[in-house]
């Protein structure tokens, strides 16, 4: 495939940011499940020992949150949900059959919904994580507040894990999506089919630039 037929979707800094957040998420999901379910306690070995896992887990969480905040301010203006996005969500069955719905911009309704879902979960995880962070912050909160924070933290983590599973499945389902986040480029055909409005904006902007 010649370079002339490719469009840049994500820059190198964007991709690095994404993979830092993704790697942190995997480490946190594994260690978090180990803390939450006794049968999975052996997974604390991802950080070496159970003791080290409890120490490192919150620090990795801070790194993930910081990386996501960078992503949030980079993409939030692309993720306002419109009436067209609602129609897309209602027609998700049609989309799964390979037929796109509506004049989609840079992100479709499903991606926008996932963006806000992840934003909410990340915010709750960070806030509750601070409350339950032993040695540094938890000593400043009463036991009932810590218990409530633990519950919300766990529920938010499970909701985020479920969301990421859908996110990964969608990326694998739509051929060419993984390439966008690994190499940063997509074909004209991919962009025109899945994100027609974004495709027009990019190609028209390029023509005007010349």
NORRA-V836779 format. One record per pair of residues at least 12 apart in sequence whose C-alpha atoms are under 7 Angstrom apart, sorted by the first residue. I is the first residue (numbers start at 1). GAP is how many residues later the second one is. Records with the same first field share a line. If there is no record, write none. Layout:
# NORRA-V836779
I = GAP ; GAP
This chain:
# NORRA-V836779
5 = 182 ; 183
6 = 179 ; 180 ; 181 ; 182
7 = 178 ; 179 ; 180 ; 181
8 = 176 ; 177 ; 178
9 = 171 ; 175 ; 176 ; 177
10 = 170 ; 171 ; 174 ; 175
11 = 173
15 = 166 ; 167
17 = 50
21 = 43 ; 46 ; 47
24 = 36 ; 40
25 = 39
28 = 29 ; 33
30 = 13
31 = 12 ; 13 ; 15 ; 22
65 = 57 ; 61
78 = 28
79 = 33
81 = 28 ; 31
84 = 18
85 = 23 ; 24
86 = 23
88 = 13 ; 14 ; 21
89 = 20 ; 21
100 = 94
103 = 93 ; 94
104 = 91 ; 92 ; 93
105 = 90 ; 91 ; 92 ; 93
106 = 89 ; 92
114 = 49
118 = 42
121 = 35 ; 39
124 = 29 ; 32
125 = 28 ; 31 ; 32
128 = 21 ; 22 ; 24 ; 25
129 = 24
131 = 15 ; 18
132 = 14 ; 17 ; 18
